[in-house]
Amino acid sequence: MPERSRLFVRPFLKSIADTLCLTRRNRLGFFLVLQEFGMKASSVPDNAADDRFNEVLALIQSARQQAMQAVNTQLIELYWQVGAYISRKLEQAEWGDSVVNQLAEHLAQTQPGLRGFTRPNLFRMRQFYETYRGDEKVSPLVRQIPWTHNLVIFSQGKLPEEREFYLRMAVQEKWSKRELERQFKTALFERSVTQPAKASAVLRQTHPAALEIFRDAYERKTTKTQIA
């Protein structure tokens, strides 16, 4: 792996370990897995390729992806639990917004190097939880994509069905954050429900009833807008 990439990857891995609050022992195992699979496996130069070893390389790549997915799942679960905790405190009037500010300050003081727990992010975790709580269909999906993807979807999606649509598409098509944002800008959801023939074949195969459900929700939204 080029040195420039290493300079980015190392702080990234450390920030994840910090965020997950791993113990020293678990942190060591975490780095061994991710650095072995995430860095060294990618450092083989192209001119060293040998078809005889393709199966071994495929195993390494698969393990690396599974390790990263496991880390992402735990990170999303952490944000979900923190969001649920804050939501309960605010709903039960045990906390006011100022206490969330104090929580952010407390974490910054007691957990040096911890990233992602600023006041705005804590409120985003609360919004994340409140957006999807009780929705068993999307619960597994939100844990399969990065936090940045989730931020885009729950902040820009206006309907539950629209959010589910983009969650499924992001998972199945393995979109980057940039591609996900582009699909929102081009109104892929609206185009898919009004022109089903052009909808993703992957989506039709994995969730045959989805387009009909999404179309009904879109038509209800359109009707309400016209009446208003």
ZAMARGU-4260 file (C-alpha; in steps of 0.2 Angstrom, whole numbers, plus 5000, padded with zeros to 4 digits):
<rodrens>
0) 5000/5000/5000 | 5007/5017/4995 | 5013/5028/5010 | 5000/5041/5007 | 4986/5028/5009
5) 4994/5022/5025 | 4994/5039/5032 | 4975/5039/5030 | 4971/5021/5035 | 4981/5021/5051
10) 4972/5036/5059 | 4955/5029/5052 | 4958/5012/5061 | 4963/5021/5077 | 4947/5032/5077
15) 4936/5016/5075 | 4945/5008/5089 | 4943/5023/5100 | 4925/5025/5096 | 4921/5007/5100
20) 4930/5010/5117 | 4940/4994/5115 | 4950/4987/5129 | 4969/4986/5126 | 4968/4967/5123
25) 4953/4969/5111 | 4961/4984/5103 | 4977/4973/5099 | 4966/4960/5091 | 4956/4973/5081
30) 4972/4980/5074 | 4980/4963/5070 | 4964/4959/5060 | 4962/4975/5051 | 4980/4979/5048
35) 4984/4962/5042 | 4969/4961/5030 | 4966/4979/5027 | 4984/4984/5023 | 4996/4970/5020
40) 4984/4961/5009 | 4983/4976/4997 | 5002/4979/4997 | 5006/4965/4984 | 5011/4974/4968
45) 5001/4971/4952 | 5017/4963/4943 | 5018/4950/4957 | 5001/4942/4952 | 5001/4924/4950
50) 4986/4914/4944 | 4990/4899/4955 | 4987/4909/4970 | 4970/4917/4965 | 4960/4906/4977
55) 4971/4911/4992 | 4970/4930/4988 | 4951/4928/4986 | 4950/4921/5004 | 4961/4935/5011
60) 4950/4948/5002 | 4934/4939/5009 | 4941/4939/5026 | 4946/4957/5025 | 4928/4962/5019
65) 4920/4952/5033 | 4932/4960/5046 | 4927/4978/5040 | 4909/4974/5040 | 4909/4967/5057
70) 4918/4983/5063 | 4905/4994/5054 | 4890/4983/5062 | 4897/4986/5079 | 4899/5005/5076
75) 4881/5007/5070 | 4875/4997/5084 | 4884/5008/5096 | 4877/5024/5088 | 4859/5016/5089
80) 4861/5012/5107 | 4868/5029/5111 | 4854/5037/5101 | 4841/5026/5110 | 4848/5031/5127
85) 4847/5050/5123 | 4830/5048/5116 | 4823/5040/5132 | 4831/5053/5143 | 4824/5067/5133
90) 4806/5059/5131 | 4805/5056/5149 | 4810/5074/5153 | 4825/5068/5163 | 4836/5078/5152
95) 4835/5094/5143 | 4846/5099/5127 | 4859/5106/5139 | 4862/5089/5146 | 4867/5083/5129
100) 4879/5097/5128 | 4887/5092/5145 | 4888/5074/5139 | 4898/5079/5123 | 4909/5089/5134
105) 4911/5075/5147 | 4916/5062/5134 | 4928/5074/5126 | 4937/5076/5143 | 4936/5058/5149
110) 4939/5050/5133 | 4954/5059/5124 | 4955/5055/5106 | 4937/5049/5105 | 4929/5055/5089
115) 4911/5057/5083 | 4903/5061/5099 | 4901/5080/5097 | 4884/5088/5102 | 4878/5088/5083
120) 4883/5070/5081 | 4874/5065/5097 | 4858/5073/5091 | 4860/5064/5074 | 4862/5047/5084
125) 4845/5051/5092 | 4837/5056/5076 | 4844/5039/5068 | 4836/5029/5082 | 4819/5038/5082
130) 4818/5037/5063 | 4820/5018/5062 | 4814/5012/5079 | 4801/4999/5078 | 4804/4996/5059
135) 4810/4978/5059 | 4812/4978/5040 | 4826/4991/5039 | 4835/4987/5056 | 4846/4974/5047
140) 4849/4986/5033 | 4856/5001/5042 | 4869/4990/5050 | 4876/4985/5033 | 4881/5002/5027
145) 4893/5015/5034 | 4887/5029/5045 | 4890/5042/5032 | 4877/5033/5021 | 4865/5032/5035
150) 4866/5050/5038 | 4862/5054/5019 | 4847/5042/5019 | 4838/5047/5035 | 4841/5066/5033
155) 4836/5067/5015 | 4823/5053/5014 | 4805/5060/5016 | 4795/5044/5017 | 4798/5028/5027
160) 4797/5019/5010 | 4809/5031/5002 | 4822/5028/5015 | 4819/5009/5014 | 4821/5010/4995
165) 4838/5019/4996 | 4844/5007/5010 | 4841/4992/5000 | 4849/5000/4985 | 4864/5005/4994
170) 4867/4988/5001 | 4863/4978/4985 | 4872/4990/4973 | 4887/4994/4985 | 4886/5012/4982
175) 4899/5024/4988 | 4893/5040/4997 | 4895/5050/4982 | 4884/5039/4971 | 4871/5038/4985
180) 4870/5057/4985 | 4869/5057/4966 | 4855/5045/4966 | 4845/5056/4978 | 4849/5071/4967
185) 4842/5062/4952 | 4826/5057/4961 | 4829/5038/4958 | 4815/5033/4970 | 4802/5044/4961
190) 4809/5038/4944 | 4808/5019/4949 | 4790/5020/4956 | 4784/5029/4941 | 4793/5019/4928
195) 4795/5002/4936 | 4802/4994/4920 | 4818/5005/4923 | 4820/5000/4941 | 4834/4990/4947
200) 4833/4972/4942 | 4842/4967/4959 | 4829/4976/4969 | 4815/4967/4959 | 4822/4950/4962
205) 4826/4952/4980 | 4810/4961/4985 | 4797/4958/4972 | 4783/4968/4981 | 4794/4983/4985
210) 4790/4993/4970 | 4771/4992/4972 | 4773/4996/4991 | 4784/5011/4986 | 4773/5017/4972
215) 4757/5017/4984 | 4767/5027/4996 | 4773/5039/4983 | 4755/5041/4976 | 4748/5045/4993
220) 4761/5058/4996 | 4758/5066/4979 | 4739/5066/4982 | 4741/5075/4999 | 4753/5088/4991
225) 4740/5092/4977 | 4726/5094/4990 | 4736/5105/5001
</rodrens>
